Amino acid sequence: MALIKLSSSVVRRRLPLVGAFCVLSLGLSNLCPSFSLSSKQGSAQFLPFPQILRSKVGSRSVHSTRMEASNKTVPSIVVYVTVPNKEAGKKLAESIVKEKLAACVNRVPGVESVYEWKGEIQYDSEELLIIKTRESLLEALTEHVKANHEYEVPEVIALPITGGNLQYLEWIKNTTRD
């Protein structure tokens, strides 16, 4: 059996994608009722995740909540925005947080995008911004991205946050503008 040694930079580049996969997967409860975390069949313990993820996600002992269960939070979203490079990502992320349009922006380097643009298939290395904010700020955030982005049509895609760590969800509310 051959052992492959991964450099720490390879591991660091791949780990954020695992987080993005988990966010997308757990967000399926809005798209497919059979994935609902409130039903026994759709609970995280029955999802096809390794045991280490199930133990964290499937545990009911952590302080988590469905969004509608608390008046201390506001409807929140995760927004994906791609940028052409590290400098553009840093500049845009900083301006979004400074303007209180989001509580947090994760920058994920090394995203390879394949898309059609003006009739031709394009291949680009990009950086993905994962933005956590209030649902009510989506329009202002979208306008900010469009005004400060070099792409002709920047990607701005929002996904609902249906639950999570209550303290984190409260922090999103308290850190962003009304």
WOPENOR-V477187 format. One record per residue. N is the residue number from 1. RES is the residue in one small letter. PHI is phi in whole degrees, 0 to 359 (* if undefined). PSI is psi in radians with two decimals (none if undefined). OMEGA is omega in whole degrees, 0 to 359 (NA if undefined). Layout:
N_RES_PHI_PSI_OMEGA / N_RES_PHI_PSI_OMEGA
This chain:
1_m_*_2.20_181 / 2_a_272_2.37_176 / 3_l_259_2.36_179 / 4_i_253_2.20_178 / 5_k_267_2.12_178 / 6_l_264_2.35_177 / 7_s_288_2.72_181 / 8_s_297_-0.49_179 / 9_s_290_-0.60_177 / 10_v_294_-0.79_179 / 11_v_298_-0.78_180 / 12_r_298_-0.61_180 / 13_r_288_-0.55_185 / 14_r_272_-0.57_186 / 15_l_300_-0.72_179 / 16_p_299_-0.50_179 / 17_l_292_-0.53_176 / 18_v_297_-0.75_178 / 19_g_298_-0.75_179 / 20_a_296_-0.70_178 / 21_f_299_-0.75_181 / 22_c_296_-0.72_179 / 23_v_299_-0.81_180 / 24_l_295_-0.74_182 / 25_s_295_-0.81_182 / 26_l_288_-0.37_176 / 27_g_284_-0.10_180 / 28_l_295_-0.25_182 / 29_s_300_-0.45_177 / 30_n_281_-0.47_184 / 31_l_268_-0.51_185 / 32_c_220_1.90_183 / 33_p_304_-0.47_181 / 34_s_292_-0.24_177 / 35_f_264_0.08_182 / 36_s_303_2.27_181 / 37_l_288_-0.24_181 / 38_s_276_-0.31_179 / 39_s_264_2.64_182 / 40_k_297_-0.74_182 / 41_q_295_-0.58_185 / 42_g_262_0.11_182 / 43_s_293_2.76_185 / 44_a_301_-0.47_180 / 45_q_293_-0.33_179 / 46_f_259_-0.02_178 / 47_l_284_2.71_184 / 48_p_279_0.88_177 / 49_f_258_2.64_174 / 50_p_302_2.77_183 / 51_q_306_-0.68_182 / 52_i_298_-0.67_178 / 53_l_286_-0.71_180 / 54_r_299_-0.65_183 / 55_s_294_-0.55_178 / 56_k_277_-0.80_185 / 57_v_283_-0.68_186 / 58_g_279_-0.17_183 / 59_s_287_2.29_178 / 60_r_266_-0.04_183 / 61_s_278_-0.24_178 / 62_v_284_2.74_179 / 63_h_279_1.58_178 / 64_s_229_2.88_183 / 65_t_209_2.70_167 / 66_r_282_2.60_184 / 67_m_302_-0.67_184 / 68_e_283_-0.09_187 / 69_a_271_-0.05_185 / 70_s_223_2.38_175 / 71_n_271_0.01_178 / 72_k_273_-0.14_180 / 73_t_243_3.00_175 / 74_v_234_2.75_175 / 75_p_305_2.19_185 / 76_s_237_2.79_183 / 77_i_221_2.82_169 / 78_v_249_2.28_182 / 79_v_241_2.31_176 / 80_y_259_2.31_175 / 81_v_222_2.29_174 / 82_t_258_2.57_178 / 83_v_229_2.77_187 / 84_p_286_-0.40_184 / 85_n_198_3.05_184 / 86_k_299_-0.75_182 / 87_e_296_-0.77_179 / 88_a_295_-0.68_179 / 89_g_296_-0.79_180 / 90_k_296_-0.78_181 / 91_k_296_-0.82_182 / 92_l_291_-0.75_179 / 93_a_301_-0.79_180 / 94_e_297_-0.74_181 / 95_s_293_-0.62_179 / 96_i_295_-0.81_181 / 97_v_290_-0.73_180 / 98_k_299_-0.66_179 / 99_e_279_0.04_180 / 100_k_59_0.54_175 / 101_l_277_-0.20_178 / 102_a_205_2.69_177 / 103_a_278_-0.58_186 / 104_c_207_2.51_173 / 105_v_230_2.07_173 / 106_n_270_2.40_177 / 107_r_251_2.08_182 / 108_v_248_1.85_180 / 109_p_281_2.89_172 / 110_g_78_0.41_177 / 111_v_278_2.26_178 / 112_e_256_2.06_183 / 113_s_252_2.41_175 / 114_v_235_2.17_184 / 115_y_203_2.86_175 / 116_e_262_2.31_177 / 117_w_220_2.14_180 / 118_k_52_0.77_174 / 119_g_82_0.05_181 / 120_e_233_2.53_176 / 121_i_285_2.27_181 / 122_q_245_2.60_176 / 123_y_230_2.07_182 / 124_d_223_2.50_168 / 125_s_273_2.26_182 / 126_e_224_3.04_172 / 127_e_245_2.40_179 / 128_l_260_2.26_173 / 129_l_260_2.22_175 / 130_i_250_1.94_191 / 131_i_250_2.24_177 / 132_k_253_2.16_185 / 133_t_204_3.14_175 / 134_r_282_2.53_176 / 135_e_301_-0.64_182 / 136_s_294_-0.25_181 / 137_l_263_0.04_184 / 138_l_302_-0.79_181 / 139_e_297_-0.80_179 / 140_a_295_-0.70_178 / 141_l_297_-0.78_180 / 142_t_300_-0.79_179 / 143_e_296_-0.69_177 / 144_h_298_-0.78_179 / 145_v_297_-0.83_181 / 146_k_300_-0.66_181 / 147_a_285_-0.39_186 / 148_n_241_0.31_184 / 149_h_245_2.51_181 / 150_e_276_-0.23_178 / 151_y_285_2.57_177 / 152_e_295_-0.69_178 / 153_v_227_1.53_182 / 154_p_289_2.55_176 / 155_e_286_2.22_171 / 156_v_220_1.83_183 / 157_i_235_2.21_183 / 158_a_250_2.41_175 / 159_l_236_2.43_180 / 160_p_287_2.55_170 / 161_i_265_1.99_185 / 162_t_268_-0.16_179 / 163_g_176_3.10_179 / 164_g_156_-2.86_179 / 165_n_296_2.05_184 / 166_l_305_-0.76_180 / 167_q_296_-0.65_179 / 168_y_292_-0.74_179 / 169_l_295_-0.65_175 / 170_e_295_-0.67_180 / 171_w_296_-0.68_176 / 172_i_301_-0.80_180 / 173_k_299_-0.80_186 / 174_n_284_-0.34_184 / 175_t_266_-0.38_183 / 176_t_262_2.81_179 / 177_r_285_2.76_180 / 178_d_285_none_NA
